[in-house]
Amino acid sequence: MNQYIHDQVIQRIPDGSRVLDLGTGDGALLERLLRSKKESHGEGVEKDPEMVARCIERGLVVHQGDILDGLDQYGPNSFDYVLLIGTFQELLSPERVLRESFRVGRRVIVAYMNLAYWRYRFQLTWGGVSPRLEATPLPWYESPNIQFFSVVDFREFCQAKSILIQDSAFFNSFGRVRFMPNFRSREVLSVLELDGEQTAERDEP
């Protein structure tokens, strides 16, 4: 993901937070986060054994396994923040993962590629080919992404599932986007919460 995304994630997480990073990759973000946030605790879940080994070399606590399998070991409200940075579009069942993320964490931070970015529209409309995203510039048959959606699609999804978008930031290769984000932004970061009724249900003993 864009370096701006990592910067924004770190800015949004207070000192002393408990963080679970789903799809940790090589651990670069989690390591940076823990170094910059005082008295914070962080763990990760990553399915690629080579990446897990790199995380361990960094001194991180990262469990190998599928994201959902990795969440089974955690009780309700084990974390303050759950991170899905660049992995949300690779999930076979994103709704189920979000539901489990809200079970173990109070807030979820999601970062994703916006399929309605103008360059991707151009590739599809004028080139007649599936867009190749900069983060994973692979042909469609090799790409790990199986969910393709826009900023508007994601907002509609959250509304339908009673998930509140507490904050969002939009970016392209030049930096932050503040005008026409569905057209001009390539990557998006959103901080999510459950609405009041669902939060009460989750916190019931």
Phi, psi and omega in degrees: 000160177305141180300331177302324181297313179299318178301316182291324177300311182297321179297329187272353182254120182288161173302148176079010183279152172261122190234136173241121182257111181266121188080058190292337184066223182275001176088005184299315181293313182297319179298314180297320180298312183291329178288330185267344183248118183292138175056027177269153178238135181219144175225168180219163173230127183214134183272338182279115183299327178295319178293322177300318179299320178295320179298317180296322176298332178278356181084020183265154174266103183226128181263137178274133177154172175295151184303311182294320177298324181291336181278343182300332185280352184255140177275174179301140176058036178287339185227157174275323182225137171245131184254132170233080188258101179081005181250347186300323183282353179265359187274134177291325181227078184298326179297316180296319179295319178296319179300316178292325179297320178286339174291317184266345182225156182275326177229151179236132176251122183244137171235135184211164176272136181269111184291342180272006175305141191300326179294321179290324176298320181296316180300319182285316185286312186263328179272338180069024181234157176295135180298144173255115183283141184300325182293327178223077186283058181248156173298159187305328184281353176245351184289139175286346182286130176237353176245125180235120185207168182250179175301316180295317178301317182293321177298317180294321177300312181297319179297318181294331183258012179058041175253130181268129173272100186286329183198147177218151173223143187236142186217150165230192185293345180265350181131209185284142180249129181240351183235133181050059185297328181293335180263323191257348183263140179264325181229150185226141173239129180227138174260123188246147173222157170281153175291170187302318183294315180292326178296318178298319178296320181294323186275356179293139181290000000 
